């Protein structure tokens, strides 16, 4: 692993190789932590893995990369410099400002989430032109792209498809929806200046994730983090005041299932895919049902409810569940962890070990 400064001079463009480099943005985040390890295990050193985050990666994550950078995806000069250093044939764009912080700083969210994505889509298109073949662009989208106007409408809608209720009420959801549309443009309508061939375009693939629960990293302020926050607090013997009502319901999945779904979609032949953006789903408990499950494993857990207006409103605008039949049909998606299995087989054993519970 090498740590290279953005300002280090580059004298010539990289020579395209047989496989090219894999670029992972947001590599220091909750998903990036797991993804880097899985990509490293998958490729066994046969491909260059370039990690990018706003801050220097922790040594454990950096050890899975062949090159690591600290830099801002919304800085076009930085991204252009990165493109000159590496022959990039795949982009996994995880970097984003999450929903809660995005509501506090909507202009910053727009800069990072939309302009940062635009910079990396351009990098992918330019790399495709140089390589003469398409560049895969993996993009984790979110349940926040949905917007259901009322609780009654939410309950009536039930499991929503990819094409329903697309009126997000948060800047984060608006940003992610905008990038989905930019990805559609680059995948289906963009013509490369160097070669007017669609097989040289950006191969954009996206998954709309529900709330994700990880045993390996601490929640970082996402609107769906009341689920993992409950569990982490219980394992540490700390009381927890849930920021949504007991009846609040949205879908969730485990981090290993989330990363595996991205990798399975990335490996699927393009000809099998009927969509650019897919739902995935695993389980959809209420906040009270999560609390009950936490107490099943941590009987002394102290969980109360103190809903905050802003976050409750956001959760209420998201569907109760997502219809993932297209992913199951097109590329065989199936979660390994149901609600009970997520706790019994993955979350509780790892979190108990983490905190010595």
Backbone torsions as a table, in degrees:
resi	resn	phi	psi	omega
1	UNK	NA	133.2	178.2
2	UNK	-122.0	143.6	177.5
3	UNK	-110.3	110.4	-174.2
4	UNK	-109.7	138.3	178.4
5	UNK	-76.8	145.8	-178.8
6	UNK	-61.2	-32.2	-173.3
7	UNK	-87.4	-1.9	178.3
8	UNK	-60.7	131.4	-174.9
9	UNK	-67.8	147.6	176.0
10	UNK	-124.5	124.2	-170.8
11	UNK	-95.3	-20.8	-179.9
12	UNK	-152.3	160.2	179.5
13	UNK	-73.1	152.0	178.3
14	UNK	-66.3	146.9	177.3
15	UNK	-82.4	124.5	-178.9
16	UNK	-57.6	133.8	178.7
17	UNK	-106.6	-176.4	-176.9
18	UNK	-66.8	-40.3	-175.4
19	UNK	-110.9	-34.6	-178.4
20	UNK	79.5	174.2	-176.2
21	UNK	-93.4	152.5	173.6
22	UNK	-102.4	121.6	178.4
23	UNK	-101.3	127.4	177.6
24	UNK	-118.4	111.7	174.3
25	UNK	-91.0	155.4	-176.3
26	UNK	64.8	32.6	-172.7
27	UNK	-68.2	-17.7	-179.2
28	UNK	-91.4	-0.5	-177.8
29	UNK	-82.1	-176.6	-177.2
30	UNK	-59.5	-46.2	-179.9
31	UNK	-76.7	-39.8	-179.0
32	UNK	-58.8	-37.9	178.5
33	UNK	-54.8	-47.4	-179.1
34	UNK	-75.4	-41.3	-176.8
35	UNK	-62.1	-44.4	179.8
36	UNK	-56.5	-45.1	-179.4
37	UNK	-63.0	-41.1	-177.9
38	UNK	-72.1	-37.0	176.4
39	UNK	-66.4	-41.4	178.8
40	UNK	-62.3	-41.8	179.4
41	UNK	-67.9	-34.8	-178.7
42	UNK	-69.3	-39.5	-171.5
43	UNK	-100.8	-11.6	172.9
44	UNK	49.1	41.0	176.9
45	UNK	79.8	5.2	-178.5
46	UNK	-83.3	-14.2	177.9
47	UNK	-131.1	148.1	176.4
48	UNK	-75.0	130.9	176.8
49	UNK	-114.4	116.1	-176.7
50	UNK	-105.1	117.8	-177.4
51	UNK	-102.9	139.6	-178.7
52	UNK	-136.2	132.3	173.9
53	UNK	-149.6	163.9	-179.8
54	UNK	-64.5	-31.9	178.7
55	UNK	-120.2	162.7	178.0
56	UNK	-58.0	137.9	-178.5
57	UNK	-71.6	148.1	169.5
58	UNK	-62.9	154.0	-172.6
59	UNK	-58.6	-36.2	-179.1
60	UNK	-61.8	-45.1	179.2
61	UNK	-71.1	-43.1	-178.2
62	UNK	-61.1	-28.3	-180.0
63	UNK	-65.1	-18.2	178.7
64	UNK	-88.5	-6.6	-176.8
65	UNK	-107.0	153.3	174.0
66	UNK	-91.3	-19.6	174.2
67	UNK	-149.5	139.4	-178.9
68	UNK	-131.9	139.5	-178.7
69	UNK	-129.8	145.1	168.0
70	UNK	-106.8	118.2	-177.6
71	UNK	-173.4	172.3	-172.8
72	UNK	-104.1	121.7	-179.5
73	UNK	-64.5	-21.7	-179.5
74	UNK	-83.6	0.2	177.7
75	UNK	-95.2	104.0	-175.3
76	UNK	-62.1	-33.7	179.3
77	UNK	-64.6	-40.0	177.9
78	UNK	-63.2	-45.2	-178.6
79	UNK	-66.0	-39.6	177.2
80	UNK	-62.6	-40.7	178.5
81	UNK	-64.1	-39.8	178.5
82	UNK	-62.6	-40.8	179.8
83	UNK	-64.2	-28.4	178.8
84	UNK	-77.0	-21.2	-177.4
85	UNK	-85.3	-27.1	-169.1
86	UNK	-136.7	144.3	174.7
87	UNK	-86.5	88.5	-170.9
88	UNK	-87.3	124.6	178.5
89	UNK	-117.0	-6.4	176.5
90	UNK	-145.6	138.6	175.3
91	UNK	-124.5	127.4	172.2
92	UNK	-113.3	101.8	-169.6
93	UNK	-98.5	95.2	-177.9
94	UNK	-101.3	-18.1	-173.3
95	UNK	-62.5	130.9	179.1
96	UNK	-166.4	154.0	169.6
97	UNK	-92.4	121.8	-171.2
98	UNK	-74.1	175.1	-166.3
99	UNK	-63.1	-47.7	-175.7
100	UNK	-63.4	-46.7	179.4
101	UNK	-68.9	-33.3	179.3
102	UNK	-62.1	-32.6	177.6
103	UNK	-71.3	-29.4	178.4
104	UNK	-79.7	-28.9	-177.6
105	UNK	-134.5	68.9	-174.4
106	UNK	-61.9	-33.8	179.8
107	UNK	-67.8	-40.8	177.0
108	UNK	-65.3	-39.5	177.7
109	UNK	-60.8	-42.7	178.1
110	UNK	-61.2	-43.2	-179.1
111	UNK	-63.0	-48.8	-176.2
112	UNK	-74.2	-50.1	-170.0
113	UNK	-77.5	-35.4	-178.3
114	UNK	-97.1	-54.1	-178.1
115	UNK	-67.6	-36.5	175.1
116	UNK	-61.7	-41.9	177.6
117	UNK	-66.0	-39.7	178.0
118	UNK	-61.1	-39.7	178.4
119	UNK	-62.6	-41.6	-177.8
120	UNK	-76.1	-31.6	173.8
121	UNK	-64.9	-38.9	176.2
122	UNK	-65.5	-42.1	176.0
123	UNK	-56.5	-44.6	-179.7
124	UNK	-63.2	-42.8	179.7
125	UNK	-65.6	-42.9	178.7
126	UNK	-65.0	-39.3	178.8
127	UNK	-67.0	-37.3	176.9
128	UNK	-62.4	-40.7	178.7
129	UNK	-63.6	-41.8	-179.1
130	UNK	-69.1	-38.8	-177.2
131	UNK	-81.0	-25.3	-175.8
132	UNK	76.7	21.1	177.4
133	UNK	-152.2	161.0	-174.8
134	UNK	-67.1	151.7	175.7
135	UNK	-112.9	125.4	-179.3
136	UNK	-75.0	136.8	-178.9
137	UNK	-128.9	104.9	-179.1
138	UNK	-95.0	127.1	-174.0
139	UNK	-132.4	113.8	174.2
140	UNK	-77.8	112.4	174.2
141	UNK	-94.7	-158.9	-166.1
142	UNK	-155.1	156.2	172.5
143	UNK	-61.2	-18.4	-179.2
144	UNK	-67.5	-10.5	176.1
145	UNK	-71.8	-15.2	178.9
146	UNK	-86.3	154.9	175.3
147	UNK	-149.0	106.9	178.5
148	UNK	-100.5	128.5	-167.9
149	UNK	-70.0	-32.8	-177.1
150	UNK	-139.8	163.3	176.2
151	UNK	-63.3	-38.8	178.1
152	UNK	-62.1	-42.3	178.6
153	UNK	-65.9	-36.7	178.6
154	UNK	-62.2	-46.2	-178.8
155	UNK	-68.9	-33.8	178.5
156	UNK	-71.3	-34.3	-177.6
157	UNK	-69.4	-36.6	-179.4
158	UNK	63.0	-126.2	-180.0
159	UNK	-84.2	117.1	-176.0
160	UNK	-96.3	148.2	175.6
161	UNK	-86.4	177.5	-179.2
162	UNK	-65.0	-19.1	-172.9
163	UNK	-107.1	9.7	-178.4
164	UNK	-107.3	153.2	166.6
165	UNK	55.0	39.8	-175.4
166	UNK	-91.0	64.5	176.5
167	UNK	-132.5	73.1	-175.4
168	UNK	-62.5	148.6	-178.9
169	UNK	-108.7	0.2	178.2
170	UNK	-114.4	155.5	175.6
171	UNK	-62.2	-37.9	177.5
172	UNK	-58.4	-48.1	179.0
173	UNK	-64.7	-41.5	177.2
174	UNK	-61.1	-43.4	179.9
175	UNK	-61.4	-48.1	-177.9
176	UNK	-64.7	-39.0	177.4
177	UNK	-64.6	-39.2	178.4
178	UNK	-62.5	-40.4	-179.4
179	UNK	-69.7	-36.1	173.7
180	UNK	-55.3	-43.7	-179.3
181	UNK	-70.6	-37.1	175.0
182	UNK	-63.3	-39.5	177.3
183	UNK	-62.4	-40.2	176.9
184	UNK	-61.6	-40.7	178.7
185	UNK	-61.9	-49.9	-178.1
186	UNK	-66.4	-31.7	-178.2
187	UNK	-78.7	-33.7	-170.0
188	UNK	-116.6	-18.2	-173.1
189	UNK	-127.6	-17.4	-176.8
190	UNK	-74.9	133.4	176.2
191	UNK	-113.1	127.5	-179.3
192	UNK	-71.4	138.9	179.5
193	UNK	-65.5	-34.9	-175.6
194	UNK	-76.3	-25.9	-177.7
195	UNK	-159.9	119.1	-176.7
196	UNK	-81.1	64.5	-177.3
197	UNK	-131.2	129.2	-178.5
198	UNK	-70.8	-20.4	178.2
199	UNK	-74.1	-2.8	175.4
200	UNK	-102.8	11.8	-174.3
201	UNK	-84.2	-177.2	175.3
202	UNK	-83.5	126.1	178.0
203	UNK	-90.3	84.5	-173.8
204	UNK	-83.9	128.4	179.0
205	UNK	-137.4	133.4	-173.8
206	UNK	-139.9	147.6	174.3
207	UNK	-123.1	132.3	172.8
208	UNK	-88.4	107.8	-176.4
209	UNK	-87.1	145.3	168.0
210	UNK	-79.9	-165.5	172.0
211	UNK	-61.1	138.3	-177.7
212	UNK	-114.7	130.9	-179.9
213	UNK	-110.4	123.6	-179.3
214	UNK	-117.8	141.0	174.4
215	UNK	-90.5	-14.9	-171.1
216	UNK	-95.2	-23.1	-178.0
217	UNK	-129.5	153.4	-179.3
218	UNK	-83.1	139.0	178.6
219	UNK	-54.3	147.0	-173.2
220	UNK	-121.4	27.3	172.3
221	UNK	100.3	14.2	176.0
222	UNK	-70.6	156.6	-177.4
223	UNK	-67.6	-25.3	178.2
224	UNK	-90.9	6.9	-172.5
225	UNK	-76.4	-0.5	177.7
226	UNK	-61.8	-31.0	178.0
227	UNK	-64.4	-60.4	178.3
228	UNK	-64.2	-32.9	178.7
229	UNK	-61.8	-40.4	176.3
230	UNK	-55.2	-48.6	-174.8
231	UNK	-68.1	-45.7	179.9
232	UNK	-63.5	-39.0	178.7
233	UNK	-65.3	-44.4	-178.9
234	UNK	-62.0	-40.5	-179.5
235	UNK	-65.8	-25.9	178.8
236	UNK	-94.1	1.3	-178.5
237	UNK	70.8	25.8	-179.2
238	UNK	-103.9	143.4	174.6
239	UNK	-68.7	153.8	-179.2
240	UNK	-137.5	129.1	175.0
241	UNK	-103.7	109.2	-175.4
242	UNK	-71.8	134.8	-174.3
243	UNK	-87.2	7.9	172.9
244	UNK	-129.1	165.5	179.1
245	UNK	-66.5	159.0	177.2
246	UNK	-60.2	-29.8	-176.8
247	UNK	-87.9	-0.2	179.6
248	UNK	-61.6	132.4	-175.9
249	UNK	-137.4	125.3	171.4
250	UNK	-143.7	164.6	178.0
251	UNK	-78.6	153.8	176.8
252	UNK	-136.0	166.5	169.1
253	UNK	-156.9	166.8	178.7
254	UNK	-84.5	157.1	178.7
255	UNK	-59.5	-45.4	178.2
256	UNK	-58.1	-40.1	176.9
257	UNK	-65.4	-38.9	-179.5
258	UNK	-62.7	-48.2	-178.9
259	UNK	-67.6	-39.5	178.7
260	UNK	-62.1	-38.2	179.0
261	UNK	-62.8	-40.6	176.5
262	UNK	-62.0	-43.6	-178.0
263	UNK	-68.4	-36.9	177.4
264	UNK	-67.2	-40.4	176.6
265	UNK	-65.0	-39.3	178.6
266	UNK	-62.4	-35.0	-177.5
267	UNK	-82.7	-14.0	-176.5
268	UNK	-69.2	137.5	175.0
269	UNK	-59.7	136.0	-177.4
270	UNK	-56.3	-34.7	-176.5
271	UNK	-65.2	-21.8	-179.9
272	UNK	-82.1	-15.9	-171.6
273	UNK	-89.8	125.3	179.7
274	UNK	-97.2	-7.0	-178.4
275	UNK	-135.4	162.9	170.4
276	UNK	-94.8	-26.1	-176.8
277	UNK	-127.1	130.3	-177.0
278	UNK	-125.0	144.9	164.6
279	UNK	-80.0	148.7	162.7
280	UNK	-131.7	153.1	-178.0
281	UNK	-148.6	160.3	178.2
282	UNK	-140.0	-61.3	179.0
283	UNK	-149.3	155.7	-173.5
284	UNK	-138.3	73.1	-179.7
285	UNK	-85.2	160.0	169.4
286	UNK	-77.7	166.9	176.7
287	UNK	-61.1	-37.9	178.6
288	UNK	-65.2	-37.9	178.8
289	UNK	-68.5	-34.5	174.1
290	UNK	-64.8	-44.4	179.3
291	UNK	-60.3	-41.3	178.7
292	UNK	-63.4	-39.8	179.1
293	UNK	-68.2	-40.2	177.1
294	UNK	-60.1	-43.8	-179.7
295	UNK	-67.2	-24.5	176.6
296	UNK	-60.8	-34.8	-178.4
297	UNK	-101.5	-23.6	178.4
298	UNK	-129.0	79.9	-172.3
299	UNK	-57.7	-25.0	-178.3
300	UNK	-90.1	5.8	-178.0
301	UNK	-58.7	130.6	177.3
302	UNK	-101.9	104.1	-177.1
303	UNK	-123.4	120.9	175.6
304	UNK	-121.8	-179.8	-177.4
305	UNK	-127.0	127.3	177.2
306	UNK	-139.8	72.9	-175.0
307	UNK	-59.1	137.5	173.0
308	UNK	-101.9	136.8	-171.6
309	UNK	-56.7	-47.2	-173.9
310	UNK	-64.4	-48.5	-176.0
311	UNK	-73.7	-34.8	176.8
312	UNK	-63.1	-41.4	179.4
313	UNK	-61.1	-40.3	179.6
314	UNK	-65.0	-48.4	-179.3
315	UNK	-61.5	-38.8	178.7
316	UNK	-64.4	-24.5	-179.0
317	UNK	-83.9	-10.2	179.7
318	UNK	-92.4	146.7	-176.8
319	UNK	-66.1	157.3	178.1
320	UNK	-66.8	-29.6	179.3
321	UNK	-161.1	165.2	-178.7
322	UNK	-121.5	137.1	178.6
323	UNK	-81.4	112.4	-178.4
324	UNK	-108.1	26.6	-177.3
325	UNK	-63.3	-31.2	179.1
326	UNK	-65.8	-42.0	178.3
327	UNK	-66.1	-39.8	178.7
328	UNK	-64.9	-39.1	-179.2
329	UNK	-73.5	-46.1	-170.0
330	UNK	-80.4	-38.4	-176.4
331	UNK	-137.3	21.0	169.9
332	UNK	71.1	26.8	-179.2
333	UNK	-62.5	135.5	173.1
334	UNK	-157.1	125.1	179.9
335	UNK	-69.7	146.5	173.9
336	UNK	-83.9	-28.5	-174.7
337	UNK	-109.8	112.8	164.7
338	UNK	-79.6	-173.2	-175.4
339	UNK	-59.7	-53.2	-178.6
340	UNK	-68.3	-43.4	-178.7
341	UNK	-61.9	-35.3	179.1
342	UNK	-57.9	-41.4	-179.8
343	UNK	-79.3	-50.8	-171.6
344	UNK	-69.3	-37.6	-171.8
345	UNK	-100.5	-23.0	-174.6
346	UNK	-121.9	-61.0	-169.4
347	UNK	-69.1	-55.0	-173.3
348	UNK	-64.2	-48.4	179.4
349	UNK	-58.6	-42.3	-178.1
350	UNK	-71.6	-40.8	-177.9
351	UNK	-71.6	-35.4	175.0
352	UNK	-62.1	-41.8	178.1
353	UNK	-66.0	-37.4	-178.8
354	UNK	-61.8	-44.0	-174.3
355	UNK	-103.5	1.1	-178.6
356	UNK	66.6	32.0	-175.8
357	UNK	-75.1	NA	NA
